[in-house]
Amino acid sequence: MKIFQKQGLEVIPLPVDYQTANTLQWTVFDLVDGAQNWNKLIHEIIGLFAYWITGKI
């Protein structure tokens, strides 16, 4: 969104590819799934940091 704003374009943020389960599983712990979620988060943070370092946002 910041990149579009820097270019002078107004955008409306909409969530896409929202991932959820059909049912909540409060008693199940999955180490692999948790690691994959952390991997996604770190990937996005690194991307935002790289954009910030290069002056794109």
N, CA, C, O and CB atoms as a CASP TS submission, in Angstrom:
PFRMAT TS
TARGET T0000
AUTHOR 0000-0000-0000
METHOD Language model
MODEL 1
PARENT N/A
ATOM      1  N   MET     1       0.824  -1.168   0.000  1.00  0.00           N
ATOM      2  CA  MET     1       0.000   0.000   0.000  1.00  0.00           C
ATOM      3  C   MET     1       0.879   1.246   0.000  1.00  0.00           C
ATOM      4  O   MET     1       0.583   2.222  -0.689  1.00  0.00           O
ATOM      5  CB  MET     1      -0.943  -0.010   1.196  1.00  0.00           C
ATOM      6  N   LYS     2       1.953   1.207   0.770  1.00  0.00           N
ATOM      7  CA  LYS     2       2.857   2.357   0.828  1.00  0.00           C
ATOM      8  C   LYS     2       3.482   2.639  -0.536  1.00  0.00           C
ATOM      9  O   LYS     2       3.695   3.799  -0.892  1.00  0.00           O
ATOM     10  CB  LYS     2       3.955   2.118   1.868  1.00  0.00           C
ATOM     11  N   ILE     3       3.775   1.600  -1.291  1.00  0.00           N
ATOM     12  CA  ILE     3       4.380   1.796  -2.605  1.00  0.00           C
ATOM     13  C   ILE     3       3.406   2.511  -3.534  1.00  0.00           C
ATOM     14  O   ILE     3       3.798   3.421  -4.266  1.00  0.00           O
ATOM     15  CB  ILE     3       4.809   0.448  -3.213  1.00  0.00           C
ATOM     16  N   PHE     4       2.146   2.106  -3.507  1.00  0.00           N
ATOM     17  CA  PHE     4       1.136   2.770  -4.328  1.00  0.00           C
ATOM     18  C   PHE     4       0.971   4.232  -3.900  1.00  0.00           C
ATOM     19  O   PHE     4       0.880   5.125  -4.742  1.00  0.00           O
ATOM     20  CB  PHE     4      -0.214   2.025  -4.227  1.00  0.00           C
ATOM     21  N   GLN     5       0.935   4.467  -2.588  1.00  0.00           N
ATOM     22  CA  GLN     5       0.778   5.829  -2.094  1.00  0.00           C
ATOM     23  C   GLN     5       1.962   6.703  -2.493  1.00  0.00           C
ATOM     24  O   GLN     5       1.786   7.878  -2.815  1.00  0.00           O
ATOM     25  CB  GLN     5       0.616   5.827  -0.578  1.00  0.00           C
ATOM     26  N   LYS     6       3.154   6.142  -2.474  1.00  0.00           N
ATOM     27  CA  LYS     6       4.337   6.893  -2.865  1.00  0.00           C
ATOM     28  C   LYS     6       4.261   7.294  -4.337  1.00  0.00           C
ATOM     29  O   LYS     6       4.814   8.321  -4.731  1.00  0.00           O
ATOM     30  CB  LYS     6       5.602   6.071  -2.601  1.00  0.00           C
ATOM     31  N   GLN     7       3.581   6.490  -5.144  1.00  0.00           N
ATOM     32  CA  GLN     7       3.413   6.793  -6.561  1.00  0.00           C
ATOM     33  C   GLN     7       2.218   7.718  -6.812  1.00  0.00           C
ATOM     34  O   GLN     7       1.951   8.083  -7.957  1.00  0.00           O
ATOM     35  CB  GLN     7       3.244   5.503  -7.349  1.00  0.00           C
ATOM     36  N   GLY     8       1.496   8.100  -5.751  1.00  0.00           N
ATOM     37  CA  GLY     8       0.359   8.995  -5.893  1.00  0.00           C
ATOM     38  C   GLY     8      -0.946   8.293  -6.203  1.00  0.00           C
ATOM     39  O   GLY     8      -1.902   8.937  -6.637  1.00  0.00           O
ATOM     40  N   LEU     9      -1.008   6.988  -5.992  1.00  0.00           N
ATOM     41  CA  LEU     9      -2.221   6.224  -6.272  1.00  0.00           C
ATOM     42  C   LEU     9      -2.939   5.894  -4.969  1.00  0.00           C
ATOM     43  O   LEU     9      -2.331   5.403  -4.018  1.00  0.00           O
ATOM     44  CB  LEU     9      -1.887   4.930  -7.048  1.00  0.00           C
ATOM     45  N   GLU    10      -4.222   6.165  -4.939  1.00  0.00           N
ATOM     46  CA  GLU    10      -5.030   5.799  -3.783  1.00  0.00           C
ATOM     47  C   GLU    10      -5.522   4.364  -3.952  1.00  0.00           C
ATOM     48  O   GLU    10      -6.034   4.001  -5.011  1.00  0.00           O
ATOM     49  CB  GLU    10      -6.227   6.778  -3.606  1.00  0.00           C
ATOM     50  N   VAL    11      -5.370   3.569  -2.932  1.00  0.00           N
ATOM     51  CA  VAL    11      -5.808   2.185  -2.987  1.00  0.00           C
ATOM     52  C   VAL    11      -6.698   1.883  -1.786  1.00  0.00           C
ATOM     53  O   VAL    11      -6.620   2.544  -0.750  1.00  0.00           O
ATOM     54  CB  VAL    11      -4.597   1.227  -3.026  1.00  0.00           C
ATOM     55  N   ILE    12      -7.532   0.883  -1.947  1.00  0.00           N
ATOM     56  CA  ILE    12      -8.365   0.389  -0.859  1.00  0.00           C
ATOM     57  C   ILE    12      -7.862  -1.010  -0.520  1.00  0.00           C
ATOM     58  O   ILE    12      -7.994  -1.923  -1.336  1.00  0.00           O
ATOM     59  CB  ILE    12      -9.900   0.380  -1.249  1.00  0.00           C
ATOM     60  N   PRO    13      -7.286  -1.196   0.675  1.00  0.00           N
ATOM     61  CA  PRO    13      -6.766  -2.518   1.020  1.00  0.00           C
ATOM     62  C   PRO    13      -7.898  -3.515   1.287  1.00  0.00           C
ATOM     63  O   PRO    13      -8.825  -3.234   2.047  1.00  0.00           O
ATOM     64  CB  PRO    13      -5.853  -2.422   2.245  1.00  0.00           C
ATOM     65  N   LEU    14      -7.804  -4.653   0.664  1.00  0.00           N
ATOM     66  CA  LEU    14      -8.761  -5.734   0.868  1.00  0.00           C
ATOM     67  C   LEU    14      -7.994  -7.012   1.186  1.00  0.00           C
ATOM     68  O   LEU    14      -7.001  -7.307   0.521  1.00  0.00           O
ATOM     69  CB  LEU    14      -9.672  -5.926  -0.384  1.00  0.00           C
ATOM     70  N   PRO    15      -8.428  -7.773   2.182  1.00  0.00           N
ATOM     71  CA  PRO    15      -7.739  -9.020   2.492  1.00  0.00           C
ATOM     72  C   PRO    15      -7.977 -10.054   1.387  1.00  0.00           C
ATOM     73  O   PRO    15      -9.099 -10.228   0.911  1.00  0.00           O
ATOM     74  CB  PRO    15      -8.208  -9.570   3.854  1.00  0.00           C
ATOM     75  N   VAL    16      -6.917 -10.724   0.997  1.00  0.00           N
ATOM     76  CA  VAL    16      -7.017 -11.784  -0.008  1.00  0.00           C
ATOM     77  C   VAL    16      -6.276 -13.007   0.495  1.00  0.00           C
ATOM     78  O   VAL    16      -5.375 -12.894   1.327  1.00  0.00           O
ATOM     79  CB  VAL    16      -6.448 -11.319  -1.380  1.00  0.00           C
ATOM     80  N   ASP    17      -6.645 -14.156   0.002  1.00  0.00           N
ATOM     81  CA  ASP    17      -6.001 -15.411   0.358  1.00  0.00           C
ATOM     82  C   ASP    17      -5.996 -15.643   1.865  1.00  0.00           C
ATOM     83  O   ASP    17      -5.026 -16.148   2.430  1.00  0.00           O
ATOM     84  CB  ASP    17      -4.584 -15.434  -0.171  1.00  0.00           C
ATOM     85  N   TYR    18      -7.113 -15.260   2.507  1.00  0.00           N
ATOM     86  CA  TYR    18      -7.223 -15.479   3.945  1.00  0.00           C
ATOM     87  C   TYR    18      -7.339 -16.972   4.204  1.00  0.00           C
ATOM     88  O   TYR    18      -8.204 -17.643   3.641  1.00  0.00           O
ATOM     89  CB  TYR    18      -8.441 -14.716   4.541  1.00  0.00           C
ATOM     90  N   GLN    19      -6.474 -17.481   5.050  1.00  0.00           N
ATOM     91  CA  GLN    19      -6.429 -18.923   5.292  1.00  0.00           C
ATOM     92  C   GLN    19      -7.022 -19.241   6.660  1.00  0.00           C
ATOM     93  O   GLN    19      -6.600 -18.697   7.681  1.00  0.00           O
ATOM     94  CB  GLN    19      -4.978 -19.450   5.196  1.00  0.00           C
ATOM     95  N   THR    20      -7.997 -20.122   6.656  1.00  0.00           N
ATOM     96  CA  THR    20      -8.622 -20.530   7.913  1.00  0.00           C
ATOM     97  C   THR    20      -9.101 -21.970   7.795  1.00  0.00           C
ATOM     98  O   THR    20      -9.264 -22.500   6.696  1.00  0.00           O
ATOM     99  CB  THR    20      -9.802 -19.589   8.280  1.00  0.00           C
ATOM    100  N   ALA    21      -9.318 -22.577   8.924  1.00  0.00           N
ATOM    101  CA  ALA    21      -9.810 -23.953   8.945  1.00  0.00           C
ATOM    102  C   ALA    21     -11.339 -23.942   9.020  1.00  0.00           C
ATOM    103  O   ALA    21     -11.945 -22.928   9.367  1.00  0.00           O
ATOM    104  CB  ALA    21      -9.202 -24.743  10.147  1.00  0.00           C
ATOM    105  N   ASN    22     -11.945 -25.067   8.695  1.00  0.00           N
ATOM    106  CA  ASN    22     -13.402 -25.180   8.803  1.00  0.00           C
ATOM    107  C   ASN    22     -13.847 -25.187  10.257  1.00  0.00           C
ATOM    108  O   ASN    22     -14.930 -24.702  10.584  1.00  0.00           O
ATOM    109  CB  ASN    22     -13.894 -26.448   8.101  1.00  0.00           C
ATOM    110  N   THR    23     -13.013 -25.736  11.126  1.00  0.00           N
ATOM    111  CA  THR    23     -13.322 -25.769  12.554  1.00  0.00           C
ATOM    112  C   THR    23     -12.082 -25.370  13.330  1.00  0.00           C
ATOM    113  O   THR    23     -10.955 -25.564  12.874  1.00  0.00           O
ATOM    114  CB  THR    23     -13.822 -27.175  12.993  1.00  0.00           C
ATOM    115  N   LEU    24     -12.306 -24.811  14.505  1.00  0.00           N
ATOM    116  CA  LEU    24     -11.186 -24.464  15.376  1.00  0.00           C
ATOM    117  C   LEU    24     -10.745 -25.698  16.146  1.00  0.00           C
ATOM    118  O   LEU    24     -11.571 -26.458  16.650  1.00  0.00           O
ATOM    119  CB  LEU    24     -11.570 -23.321  16.349  1.00  0.00           C
ATOM    120  N   GLN    25      -9.448 -25.887  16.229  1.00  0.00           N
ATOM    121  CA  GLN    25      -8.924 -27.041  16.952  1.00  0.00           C
ATOM    122  C   GLN    25      -8.037 -26.530  18.082  1.00  0.00           C
ATOM    123  O   GLN    25      -6.834 -26.333  17.909  1.00  0.00           O
ATOM    124  CB  GLN    25      -8.131 -28.003  15.999  1.00  0.00           C
ATOM    125  N   TRP    26      -8.649 -26.321  19.227  1.00  0.00           N
ATOM    126  CA  TRP    26      -7.946 -25.729  20.356  1.00  0.00           C
ATOM    127  C   TRP    26      -7.009 -26.716  21.054  1.00  0.00           C
ATOM    128  O   TRP    26      -6.091 -26.292  21.756  1.00  0.00           O
ATOM    129  CB  TRP    26      -8.944 -25.191  21.348  1.00  0.00           C
ATOM    130  N   THR    27      -7.217 -28.005  20.879  1.00  0.00           N
ATOM    131  CA  THR    27      -6.421 -28.986  21.612  1.00  0.00           C
ATOM    132  C   THR    27      -5.305 -29.593  20.780  1.00  0.00           C
ATOM    133  O   THR    27      -4.520 -30.390  21.293  1.00  0.00           O
ATOM    134  CB  THR    27      -7.307 -30.077  22.122  1.00  0.00           C
ATOM    135  N   VAL    28      -5.221 -29.234  19.511  1.00  0.00           N
ATOM    136  CA  VAL    28      -4.219 -29.828  18.635  1.00  0.00           C
ATOM    137  C   VAL    28      -3.043 -28.863  18.496  1.00  0.00           C
ATOM    138  O   VAL    28      -3.225 -27.680  18.210  1.00  0.00           O
ATOM    139  CB  VAL    28      -4.827 -30.169  17.242  1.00  0.00           C
ATOM    140  N   PHE    29      -1.844 -29.382  18.702  1.00  0.00           N
ATOM    141  CA  PHE    29      -0.631 -28.602  18.516  1.00  0.00           C
ATOM    142  C   PHE    29       0.172 -29.221  17.395  1.00  0.00           C
ATOM    143  O   PHE    29       0.518 -30.401  17.443  1.00  0.00           O
ATOM    144  CB  PHE    29       0.200 -28.530  19.820  1.00  0.00           C
ATOM    145  N   ASP    30       0.469 -28.419  16.383  1.00  0.00           N
ATOM    146  CA  ASP    30       1.215 -28.919  15.232  1.00  0.00           C
ATOM    147  C   ASP    30       2.469 -28.073  15.066  1.00  0.00           C
ATOM    148  O   ASP    30       2.389 -26.914  14.660  1.00  0.00           O
ATOM    149  CB  ASP    30       0.346 -28.892  13.935  1.00  0.00           C
ATOM    150  N   LEU    31       3.608 -28.639  15.372  1.00  0.00           N
ATOM    151  CA  LEU    31       4.869 -27.921  15.312  1.00  0.00           C
ATOM    152  C   LEU    31       5.214 -27.511  13.884  1.00  0.00           C
ATOM    153  O   LEU    31       5.720 -26.410  13.667  1.00  0.00           O
ATOM    154  CB  LEU    31       5.982 -28.773  15.893  1.00  0.00           C
ATOM    155  N   VAL    32       4.952 -28.372  12.914  1.00  0.00           N
ATOM    156  CA  VAL    32       5.257 -28.068  11.512  1.00  0.00           C
ATOM    157  C   VAL    32       4.397 -26.902  11.020  1.00  0.00           C
ATOM    158  O   VAL    32       4.907 -25.998  10.359  1.00  0.00           O
ATOM    159  CB  VAL    32       5.030 -29.316  10.621  1.00  0.00           C
ATOM    160  N   ASP    33       3.109 -26.912  11.332  1.00  0.00           N
ATOM    161  CA  ASP    33       2.217 -25.831  10.913  1.00  0.00           C
ATOM    162  C   ASP    33       2.636 -24.514  11.551  1.00  0.00           C
ATOM    163  O   ASP    33       2.623 -23.471  10.897  1.00  0.00           O
ATOM    164  CB  ASP    33       0.759 -26.159  11.279  1.00  0.00           C
ATOM    165  N   GLY    34       3.004 -24.558  12.807  1.00  0.00           N
ATOM    166  CA  GLY    34       3.475 -23.358  13.493  1.00  0.00           C
ATOM    167  C   GLY    34       4.744 -22.807  12.849  1.00  0.00           C
ATOM    168  O   GLY    34       4.880 -21.595  12.680  1.00  0.00           O
ATOM    169  N   ALA    35       5.666 -23.688  12.492  1.00  0.00           N
ATOM    170  CA  ALA    35       6.905 -23.260  11.844  1.00  0.00           C
ATOM    171  C   ALA    35       6.614 -22.644  10.475  1.00  0.00           C
ATOM    172  O   ALA    35       7.257 -21.669  10.089  1.00  0.00           O
ATOM    173  CB  ALA    35       7.877 -24.447  11.698  1.00  0.00           C
ATOM    174  N   GLN    36       5.664 -23.196   9.749  1.00  0.00           N
ATOM    175  CA  GLN    36       5.299 -22.638   8.438  1.00  0.00           C
ATOM    176  C   GLN    36       4.688 -21.246   8.594  1.00  0.00           C
ATOM    177  O   GLN    36       4.944 -20.363   7.775  1.00  0.00           O
ATOM    178  CB  GLN    36       4.307 -23.575   7.708  1.00  0.00           C
ATOM    179  N   ASN    37       3.891 -21.047   9.628  1.00  0.00           N
ATOM    180  CA  ASN    37       3.307 -19.726   9.872  1.00  0.00           C
ATOM    181  C   ASN    37       4.395 -18.704  10.204  1.00  0.00           C
ATOM    182  O   ASN    37       4.356 -17.570   9.725  1.00  0.00           O
ATOM    183  CB  ASN    37       2.277 -19.795  11.017  1.00  0.00           C
ATOM    184  N   TRP    38       5.367 -19.111  11.027  1.00  0.00           N
ATOM    185  CA  TRP    38       6.484 -18.217  11.329  1.00  0.00           C
ATOM    186  C   TRP    38       7.278 -17.905  10.074  1.00  0.00           C
ATOM    187  O   TRP    38       7.727 -16.773   9.889  1.00  0.00           O
ATOM    188  CB  TRP    38       7.398 -18.835  12.390  1.00  0.00           C
ATOM    189  N   ASN    39       7.459 -18.900   9.203  1.00  0.00           N
ATOM    190  CA  ASN    39       8.181 -18.695   7.961  1.00  0.00           C
ATOM    191  C   ASN    39       7.486 -17.648   7.091  1.00  0.00           C
ATOM    192  O   ASN    39       8.147 -16.795   6.499  1.00  0.00           O
ATOM    193  CB  ASN    39       8.313 -20.014   7.201  1.00  0.00           C
ATOM    194  N   LYS    40       6.158 -17.711   7.014  1.00  0.00           N
ATOM    195  CA  LYS    40       5.397 -16.720   6.243  1.00  0.00           C
ATOM    196  C   LYS    40       5.568 -15.324   6.830  1.00  0.00           C
ATOM    197  O   LYS    40       5.761 -14.355   6.097  1.00  0.00           O
ATOM    198  CB  LYS    40       3.907 -17.096   6.205  1.00  0.00           C
ATOM    199  N   LEU    41       5.495 -15.228   8.144  1.00  0.00           N
ATOM    200  CA  LEU    41       5.627 -13.936   8.807  1.00  0.00           C
ATOM    201  C   LEU    41       7.008 -13.337   8.568  1.00  0.00           C
ATOM    202  O   LEU    41       7.124 -12.166   8.208  1.00  0.00           O
ATOM    203  CB  LEU    41       5.366 -14.078  10.307  1.00  0.00           C
ATOM    204  N   ILE    42       8.037 -14.122   8.763  1.00  0.00           N
ATOM    205  CA  ILE    42       9.405 -13.635   8.578  1.00  0.00           C
ATOM    206  C   ILE    42       9.643 -13.240   7.124  1.00  0.00           C
ATOM    207  O   ILE    42      10.325 -12.251   6.857  1.00  0.00           O
ATOM    208  CB  ILE    42      10.424 -14.706   9.011  1.00  0.00           C
ATOM    209  N   HIS    43       9.091 -13.997   6.189  1.00  0.00           N
ATOM    210  CA  HIS    43       9.211 -13.667   4.766  1.00  0.00           C
ATOM    211  C   HIS    43       8.643 -12.277   4.487  1.00  0.00           C
ATOM    212  O   HIS    43       9.276 -11.482   3.792  1.00  0.00           O
ATOM    213  CB  HIS    43       8.487 -14.723   3.901  1.00  0.00           C
ATOM    214  N   GLU    44       7.470 -11.977   5.016  1.00  0.00           N
ATOM    215  CA  GLU    44       6.839 -10.677   4.806  1.00  0.00           C
ATOM    216  C   GLU    44       7.634  -9.559   5.477  1.00  0.00           C
ATOM    217  O   GLU    44       7.792  -8.483   4.901  1.00  0.00           O
ATOM    218  CB  GLU    44       5.405 -10.693   5.337  1.00  0.00           C
ATOM    219  N   ILE    45       8.130  -9.800   6.672  1.00  0.00           N
ATOM    220  CA  ILE    45       8.901  -8.784   7.387  1.00  0.00           C
ATOM    221  C   ILE    45      10.191  -8.474   6.637  1.00  0.00           C
ATOM    222  O   ILE    45      10.567  -7.308   6.516  1.00  0.00           O
ATOM    223  CB  ILE    45       9.214  -9.248   8.825  1.00  0.00           C
ATOM    224  N   ILE    46      10.867  -9.485   6.137  1.00  0.00           N
ATOM    225  CA  ILE    46      12.096  -9.265   5.372  1.00  0.00           C
ATOM    226  C   ILE    46      11.793  -8.479   4.101  1.00  0.00           C
ATOM    227  O   ILE    46      12.557  -7.591   3.724  1.00  0.00           O
ATOM    228  CB  ILE    46      12.769 -10.610   5.023  1.00  0.00           C
ATOM    229  N   GLY    47      10.683  -8.798   3.441  1.00  0.00           N
ATOM    230  CA  GLY    47      10.302  -8.061   2.243  1.00  0.00           C
ATOM    231  C   GLY    47      10.035  -6.593   2.542  1.00  0.00           C
ATOM    232  O   GLY    47      10.488  -5.720   1.802  1.00  0.00           O
ATOM    233  N   LEU    48       9.310  -6.312   3.611  1.00  0.00           N
ATOM    234  CA  LEU    48       9.050  -4.917   3.989  1.00  0.00           C
ATOM    235  C   LEU    48      10.339  -4.200   4.363  1.00  0.00           C
ATOM    236  O   LEU    48      10.522  -3.033   4.018  1.00  0.00           O
ATOM    237  CB  LEU    48       8.060  -4.853   5.156  1.00  0.00           C
ATOM    238  N   PHE    49      11.227  -4.883   5.062  1.00  0.00           N
ATOM    239  CA  PHE    49      12.508  -4.290   5.438  1.00  0.00           C
ATOM    240  C   PHE    49      13.344  -3.981   4.202  1.00  0.00           C
ATOM    241  O   PHE    49      13.974  -2.926   4.129  1.00  0.00           O
ATOM    242  CB  PHE    49      13.280  -5.227   6.378  1.00  0.00           C
ATOM    243  N   ALA    50      13.354  -4.887   3.235  1.00  0.00           N
ATOM    244  CA  ALA    50      14.111  -4.661   2.001  1.00  0.00           C
ATOM    245  C   ALA    50      13.535  -3.466   1.239  1.00  0.00           C
ATOM    246  O   ALA    50      14.291  -2.664   0.692  1.00  0.00           O
ATOM    247  CB  ALA    50      14.094  -5.929   1.108  1.00  0.00           C
ATOM    248  N   TYR    51      12.223  -3.339   1.197  1.00  0.00           N
ATOM    249  CA  TYR    51      11.607  -2.185   0.534  1.00  0.00           C
ATOM    250  C   TYR    51      11.968  -0.899   1.266  1.00  0.00           C
ATOM    251  O   TYR    51      12.214   0.127   0.633  1.00  0.00           O
ATOM    252  CB  TYR    51      10.071  -2.347   0.466  1.00  0.00           C
ATOM    253  N   TRP    52      12.002  -0.948   2.600  1.00  0.00           N
ATOM    254  CA  TRP    52      12.336   0.230   3.398  1.00  0.00           C
ATOM    255  C   TRP    52      13.795   0.630   3.166  1.00  0.00           C
ATOM    256  O   TRP    52      14.097   1.814   3.014  1.00  0.00           O
ATOM    257  CB  TRP    52      12.082  -0.041   4.900  1.00  0.00           C
ATOM    258  N   ILE    53      14.694  -0.347   3.140  1.00  0.00           N
ATOM    259  CA  ILE    53      16.120  -0.075   2.917  1.00  0.00           C
ATOM    260  C   ILE    53      16.353   0.526   1.532  1.00  0.00           C
ATOM    261  O   ILE    53      17.167   1.439   1.387  1.00  0.00           O
ATOM    262  CB  ILE    53      16.944  -1.366   3.077  1.00  0.00           C
ATOM    263  N   THR    54      15.657   0.033   0.523  1.00  0.00           N
ATOM    264  CA  THR    54      15.856   0.530  -0.834  1.00  0.00           C
ATOM    265  C   THR    54      15.073   1.812  -1.122  1.00  0.00           C
ATOM    266  O   THR    54      15.164   2.356  -2.223  1.00  0.00           O
ATOM    267  CB  THR    54      15.461  -0.534  -1.822  1.00  0.00           C
ATOM    268  N   GLY    55      14.305   2.299  -0.142  1.00  0.00           N
ATOM    269  CA  GLY    55      13.588   3.551  -0.304  1.00  0.00           C
ATOM    270  C   GLY    55      12.293   3.436  -1.077  1.00  0.00           C
ATOM    271  O   GLY    55      11.742   4.447  -1.514  1.00  0.00           O
ATOM    272  N   LYS    56      11.798   2.230  -1.253  1.00  0.00           N
ATOM    273  CA  LYS    56      10.545   2.065  -1.994  1.00  0.00           C
ATOM    274  C   LYS    56       9.335   2.408  -1.142  1.00  0.00           C
ATOM    275  O   LYS    56       8.275   2.738  -1.675  1.00  0.00           O
ATOM    276  CB  LYS    56      10.421   0.643  -2.508  1.00  0.00           C
ATOM    277  N   ILE    57       9.482   2.335   0.172  1.00  0.00           N
ATOM    278  CA  ILE    57       8.392   2.769   1.066  1.00  0.00           C
ATOM    279  C   ILE    57       8.942   3.729   2.107  1.00  0.00           C
ATOM    280  O   ILE    57       8.195   4.214   2.956  1.00  0.00           O
ATOM    281  CB  ILE    57       7.712   1.548   1.761  1.00  0.00           C
TER
END
